């Protein structure tokens, strides 16, 4: 399974080291957010890795909604549970819930379909910055604190018309940023296609904290550093 290198078994739970999480962020998602660097002071496991592990364990359902409740630190034992209420929860050994997932409709456990959907969504999701966020922040005249950029994955959801013969491709349909003081909520709406036909829609919500006035020079430096890190990793 393509996710095996990004987590390790820990009894009935799994552990994701900071190094494993960082490799997934950069190598699979193309996400160079410094919060996923192993030595980051506020390091957290990418939400997209938790998303991927849920699909690998429980399959891909036609309708799924993911709510990220708290950030996961490196090496935290995580248990993936489906309880009587039908919700899937990712919790630690103390019962703290980090992710809650609701689903309905048909479900497929076809590994090829699940992996294809996982990869195409994660590749889309990993483009938060600079691809989607930078133009939105520039338009609104705000940006995150360049010294402590903090972009939090709040939630995502999607609906698929069918699962049979799915060869998915995701594309951004519409994006928006709502600013409220020093906090911003970004909504990325996407469409899902297969074989050139529309088969579904979805959206992802991000929260940007510590907003300040947009600074072109500071933003250019951040973008330059993003592409430097990308080039260094790919080399």
Wavefront OBJ file of the C-alpha trace (Angstrom):
o trace
v 0.000 0.000 0.000
v 1.396 3.372 -0.969
v 0.779 4.814 2.506
v 2.843 2.182 4.352
v 5.978 4.333 4.455
v 4.098 7.237 6.041
v 2.986 5.575 9.285
v 4.012 2.776 11.642
v 1.907 0.264 13.630
v 1.622 0.806 17.382
v -0.539 -2.004 18.751
v -4.104 -1.299 17.657
v -3.109 2.254 16.771
v -0.654 3.849 14.363
v 2.079 6.417 14.859
v 3.162 9.037 12.359
v 6.641 10.399 12.986
v 7.504 13.979 12.098
v 9.799 12.664 9.361
v 7.081 10.442 7.858
v 4.557 13.270 7.935
v 6.992 15.691 6.327
v 7.831 13.224 3.536
v 4.131 12.791 2.783
v 3.517 16.544 2.756
v 6.351 17.234 0.333
v 6.501 14.053 -1.715
v 2.791 13.273 -2.170
v 0.939 16.543 -1.534
v 3.566 19.004 -2.783
v 2.931 20.945 0.446
v 5.901 22.935 1.754
v 4.095 24.644 4.626
v 6.826 25.078 7.284
v 4.455 23.724 9.946
v 5.120 20.270 8.438
v 8.913 20.516 8.760
v 10.156 17.988 11.350
v 11.965 20.685 13.333
v 9.047 23.156 13.318
v 8.193 24.521 16.768
v 4.478 24.101 16.039
v 4.832 20.954 13.915
v 1.672 19.098 12.945
v 0.843 16.056 10.835
v -0.783 17.086 7.516
v -4.548 16.744 7.586
v -4.336 15.198 4.123
v -2.379 12.253 5.544
v -5.149 11.607 8.079
v -7.667 11.912 5.217
v -5.687 9.361 3.196
v -5.461 6.904 6.091
v -9.222 7.104 6.714
v -9.946 6.235 3.072
v -7.415 3.394 3.143
v -9.087 1.873 6.219
v -12.771 2.511 5.604
v -13.036 2.901 1.840
v -14.335 5.710 -0.367
v -17.996 6.622 0.119
v -20.153 8.691 -2.209
v -20.613 11.428 0.389
v -18.002 12.192 3.019
v -17.463 15.136 5.365
v -14.239 15.606 7.333
v -13.937 17.917 10.366
v -10.441 18.537 11.684
v -10.765 19.251 15.400
v -7.168 19.535 16.566
v -3.601 19.384 15.266
v -1.694 16.095 15.611
v 1.875 16.180 16.862
v 4.591 13.825 15.624
v 4.645 10.370 17.214
v 1.133 10.566 18.659
v -0.512 7.100 18.762
v -3.743 7.358 16.772
v -6.709 4.990 16.693
v -9.179 4.936 13.784
v -12.630 3.956 15.024
v -16.113 3.663 13.583
v -18.688 3.742 16.357
v -22.372 2.902 16.624
v -23.417 6.427 15.613
v -21.784 5.828 12.213
v -19.124 8.495 12.640
v -15.474 7.671 12.049
v -13.166 9.216 14.621
v -9.396 9.514 14.823
v -8.479 9.665 18.501
v -5.414 9.331 20.711
v -4.950 6.983 23.660
v -6.612 9.501 25.992
v -9.723 9.737 23.821
v -8.928 13.167 22.366
v -10.535 13.428 18.918
v -8.520 14.962 16.087
v -10.724 14.146 13.103
v -14.394 13.281 12.720
v -15.821 11.848 9.497
v -19.452 11.411 8.449
v -20.301 9.379 5.352
v -23.276 8.052 3.438
v -24.172 6.392 0.153
v -22.362 3.480 -1.429
v -18.790 2.620 -0.467
v -15.997 1.073 -2.523
v -12.907 -0.610 -1.144
v -11.363 -1.094 -4.573
v -7.739 -0.243 -3.776
v -7.042 1.230 -7.215
v -10.066 3.564 -7.036
v -9.366 4.590 -3.432
v -5.702 5.309 -4.158
v -6.522 7.243 -7.337
v -9.038 9.437 -5.509
v -6.673 9.927 -2.584
v -3.776 10.957 -4.798
v -5.768 13.381 -6.958
v -7.424 15.050 -3.951
v -4.187 15.347 -1.987
v -2.390 16.818 -5.018
v -5.189 19.383 -5.327
v -5.276 20.104 -1.614
v -1.521 20.547 -1.364
v -1.705 23.591 -3.613
v -3.156 25.786 -0.854
v -0.156 28.071 -1.049
v 0.856 29.860 -3.117
v -1.484 28.679 -5.876
v -4.857 29.402 -4.247
v -4.222 31.553 -1.181
v -1.792 34.129 -2.539
v -4.145 35.680 -5.142
v -7.025 35.697 -2.644
v -4.967 37.458 0.029
v -3.601 39.939 -2.495
v -7.136 40.742 -3.644
v -8.274 41.343 -0.049
v -5.146 43.302 0.910
v -4.233 40.951 3.753
v -1.704 38.199 4.408
v -0.602 35.875 7.183
v 2.186 36.934 9.510
v 5.356 36.336 7.442
v 7.288 35.410 10.593
v 4.687 32.903 11.800
v 2.461 31.865 8.904
v -0.430 29.795 10.204
v -2.943 28.182 7.852
v -5.198 25.584 9.491
v -7.151 22.852 7.700
v -10.702 23.212 9.079
v -12.871 20.854 7.044
v -13.596 19.322 3.660
v -16.377 17.366 2.025
v -17.424 15.921 -1.314
v -20.288 14.199 -3.086
v -19.902 11.677 -5.922
v -22.637 10.637 -8.320
v -21.053 7.217 -8.785
v -18.082 5.111 -7.768
v -18.023 2.565 -10.596
v -15.219 3.003 -13.118
v -14.002 6.121 -11.340
v -10.819 7.639 -12.787
v -10.967 10.937 -10.886
v -9.564 14.340 -11.692
v -10.069 17.406 -9.491
v -10.079 21.031 -10.559
v -10.716 24.275 -8.704
v -14.157 25.668 -9.497
v -14.355 28.730 -7.246
v -12.381 30.234 -4.375
v -13.182 32.927 -1.808
v -11.686 34.527 1.292
v -13.816 36.062 4.025
v -11.889 38.386 6.350
v -13.003 39.072 9.917
v -10.413 41.123 11.787
v -7.139 39.231 11.958
v -8.766 35.957 10.929
v -9.709 34.761 7.470
v -11.781 31.831 6.221
v -10.890 30.500 2.788
v -13.298 28.282 0.852
v -12.018 26.253 -2.095
v -14.784 24.664 -4.164
v -13.812 21.960 -6.635
v -15.383 19.762 -9.261
v -14.636 16.082 -9.761
v -14.475 14.594 -13.247
v -13.916 11.116 -14.625
v -13.347 10.390 -18.285
v -14.218 13.978 -19.161
v -17.630 13.802 -17.451
v -18.627 15.568 -14.249
v -19.134 13.050 -11.438
v -19.163 15.200 -8.315
v -18.325 18.333 -6.372
v -16.634 19.218 -3.113
v -15.154 21.987 -1.006
v -12.343 22.603 1.451
v -12.240 25.216 4.208
v -9.056 26.768 5.583
v -8.587 29.194 8.464
v -5.811 31.781 8.214
v -4.804 33.332 11.545
v -2.807 36.425 12.413
v -3.746 38.438 9.341
v -1.916 41.684 8.667
v -1.724 44.175 5.790
v -0.535 42.698 2.509
v 3.176 43.323 1.930
v 4.299 42.597 -1.627
v 7.988 42.332 -0.747
v 7.377 39.993 2.180
v 5.020 37.832 0.127
v 7.503 37.617 -2.750
v 10.138 36.406 -0.291
v 7.802 33.729 1.060
v 6.923 32.523 -2.438
v 10.608 32.472 -3.424
v 11.386 30.388 -0.339
v 8.525 28.001 -1.186
v 9.973 27.300 -4.629
v 13.498 27.047 -3.209
v 12.352 24.366 -0.786
v 10.460 22.576 -3.574
v 13.494 22.564 -5.851
v 15.780 21.389 -3.038
v 13.437 18.526 -2.147
v 12.954 17.407 -5.762
v 16.712 17.490 -6.354
l 1 2 3 4 5 6 7 8 9 10 11 12 13 14 15 16 17 18 19 20 21 22 23 24 25 26 27 28 29 30 31 32 33 34 35 36 37 38 39 40 41 42 43 44 45 46 47 48 49 50 51 52 53 54 55 56 57 58 59 60 61 62 63 64 65 66 67 68 69 70 71 72 73 74 75 76 77 78 79 80 81 82 83 84 85 86 87 88 89 90 91 92 93 94 95 96 97 98 99 100 101 102 103 104 105 106 107 108 109 110 111 112 113 114 115 116 117 118 119 120 121 122 123 124 125 126 127 128 129 130 131 132 133 134 135 136 137 138 139 140 141 142 143 144 145 146 147 148 149 150 151 152 153 154 155 156 157 158 159 160 161 162 163 164 165 166 167 168 169 170 171 172 173 174 175 176 177 178 179 180 181 182 183 184 185 186 187 188 189 190 191 192 193 194 195 196 197 198 199 200 201 202 203 204 205 206 207 208 209 210 211 212 213 214 215 216 217 218 219 220 221 222 223 224 225 226 227 228 229 230 231 232 233 234 235
